[in-house]
Each structure stands twice: as C-alpha cells, then as structure tokens.
C-alpha cells in the first residue's frame, strides 16, 4: 500500500482539508500551554520540530492556494467561452436571415 495515496485523496477534498486544518490549529493552540508547562519550549529538538512543521504547513498551504488559482483560471476560461456562445446565440436569434 502506498502511504502517500491517502494524503493525495485528502488534499483533493476542500471539506476534508478544512476539517484537518481546523483540528491541527486546535491541536497547536492546545500545545502552547502544554509546551510552557512541561518545559519543552526550551528543548532544541522541540523547537526544531515546530520549525519543520511550520515549513511543511506553509508550503502545503501555498500549494493548496495555487491549486485553487488554477481551478479559478479554468473556470474563468470556461465562463468566457460560455459568454461568447451566448452572444453568438443572441445574435443569431436577432438576425435569423443571416
């Protein structure tokens, strides 16, 4: 079984992505007082892991935003074609003798 497969399936669903990101946000907010209380905040390993997580999540967010922009561009192209077709149909209906 390919371990990457479930992650790619997850990233194609906006609802699933929103839920995962919401729960991860709640988890990291809850980790703030836990980190302070346990003294993990002074651990180089802990801070390094937080930095790696920030790097990964930042790139993941940028990738998702880029995917949305691609879909918006595709939708805009389709809308332009539909508008052009509507104009042609309207013109043909107004001038049936052409």
ChimeraX attribute file (.defattr): number of C-alpha atoms within 10 A of each C-alpha:
attribute: neighborCount
match mode: 1-to-1
recipient: residues
	/A:1	5
	/A:2	6
	/A:3	7
	/A:4	8
	/A:5	9
	/A:6	10
	/A:7	10
	/A:8	10
	/A:9	10
	/A:10	13
	/A:11	16
	/A:12	12
	/A:13	10
	/A:14	12
	/A:15	11
	/A:16	13
	/A:17	14
	/A:18	12
	/A:19	11
	/A:20	14
	/A:21	14
	/A:22	11
	/A:23	12
	/A:24	12
	/A:25	12
	/A:26	11
	/A:27	11
	/A:28	13
	/A:29	11
	/A:30	11
	/A:31	12
	/A:32	12
	/A:33	12
	/A:34	13
	/A:35	15
	/A:36	11
	/A:37	10
	/A:38	9
	/A:39	11
	/A:40	14
	/A:41	16
	/A:42	11
	/A:43	11
	/A:44	10
	/A:45	11
	/A:46	14
	/A:47	13
	/A:48	11
	/A:49	12
	/A:50	14
	/A:51	12
	/A:52	12
	/A:53	12
	/A:54	12
	/A:55	11
	/A:56	12
	/A:57	13
	/A:58	12
	/A:59	12
	/A:60	13
	/A:61	12
	/A:62	12
	/A:63	13
	/A:64	16
	/A:65	12
	/A:66	12
	/A:67	13
	/A:68	13
	/A:69	12
	/A:70	12
	/A:71	12
	/A:72	12
	/A:73	12
	/A:74	12
	/A:75	12
	/A:76	12
	/A:77	12
	/A:78	12
	/A:79	12
	/A:80	12
	/A:81	12
	/A:82	12
	/A:83	12
	/A:84	12
	/A:85	12
	/A:86	12
	/A:87	12
	/A:88	12
	/A:89	12
	/A:90	11
	/A:91	12
	/A:92	12
	/A:93	11
	/A:94	10
	/A:95	9
	/A:96	7
	/A:97	6
	/A:98	7
